Amino acid sequence: MTIHYILFGLKDQKELEEKMDKILKGEKIETGESTSYTYEELLNLTYKIILNSDYYKKENGIWLDKSEDEEYMKEKIANAEEIKVVGIIRQNAQAMISGMPGYIGYTKDLKEYVINRSNESEIVKEQKENEKISVFSGLEFPAEGDDKTFDYNSLSNEQKMAMSKLSSEEIAALMEAYTENKNASYEKNLQRLGAIDLESPSEISIYPKGFKEKDAIADAIEEYNRKQKEDGKEENTINYTDMVGVMMKSVNQIIDIISYVLIAFVAISLIVSSIMIGIITYISVLERTKEIGILRAIGASKRDISSVFNAETMIVGLISGLIGIGITVLLTLPINSIIYSLTDVVIITKVPPVAGVILVLLSVLLTSIAGLIPAKLASKKDPVIALRTE
């Protein structure tokens, strides 16, 4: 199982950063011994919840980033709520492809709790109360294409008084916030603070349990979009991406190509087999010419002679079809065992009953068609000439 040490906090952060810097510089690093952890050790890990809004503190009427203030962050962490690892999700041993990247996952309740806490924070409320002023700089959001430089005289008296009370570091932070404000917007600020409207999600991920359910969901979305367009409400249509469908489309194309090639080979085999059955039946007619003459002499009609050979070819087709299906069914047993021993994946190959019946009927049909001409030739033989044949 891959463990992301940085996310879990199991390794020293500074040590990891130093190793990453060396890698970026092309320097060699000592990998050291591999480390493993038990599930019990991972389940005992605890963490503190620090919201995006917790990094900011209002001083002299301006919200400043305090993420670099060690004392401030220590106090925030000490008073933060604690959460713990409650479970570990493992990939099914039979799965060949994993959709789990190995990161930390969060429960729905925890996500909603964090979102609600962020929305209730003082800085988020202040930003929502005034959609034109940035809480980080105290200035209006710039219009699109606006690239004004900082003008001290353009500040209000209240802003000037607030700046006079700031330290040089805080003024530098404010200037940085002003620079960032050129590309800022009301929506970007809310996103930066982790403020999210649960009633207006930007996207929804759906995880169906099977391909049948996936297709049903896709059909439901298509039907909804069709109704919206008919009602003239195209803005309400849903744009969706079927990731599994995109991947499966490519896989299906490859499978279709392989299937067409196999069908072509099978078709050639069937044609050759039909010709051979016709030849064998014709040879049988030649070898049984005297028998045909005897049957005609005792009163058998041409139709009766034709029916005899047609019945024989049908029986041959039925028996050969049953033997073929029987051998196939028996071969699936060792095939399943071999696949499992090589891949550890349980794949049950079997012949569907309906397909088996269809294949047997197809065998009977092809042999019957192949025997029509020899049977017709047998029925046309002159009984007098047939009786003289040795």
Salt bridges, closest charged atoms under 4 A:
GLU15 OE2 - LYS19 NZ 3.56
ASP54 OD1 - LYS76 NZ 3.99
GLU59 OE2 - LYS66 NZ 3.10
GLU70 OE2 - LYS74 NZ 3.34
GLU81 OE2 - ARG117 NH1 2.69
GLU112 OE2 - LYS108 NZ 2.75
GLU126 OE1 - LYS58 NZ 2.97
ASP147 OD1 - LYS182 NZ 3.80
GLU180 OE1 - ARG192 NH1 3.29
ASP215 OD1 - LYS214 NZ 3.12
GLU223 OE2 - ARG226 NH2 2.36
GLU230 OE2 - ARG226 NH1 2.45
ASP242 OD2 - LYS214 NZ 3.01
GLU291 OE1 - ARG288 NE 3.20
GLU312 OE1 - ARG288 NH1 2.82
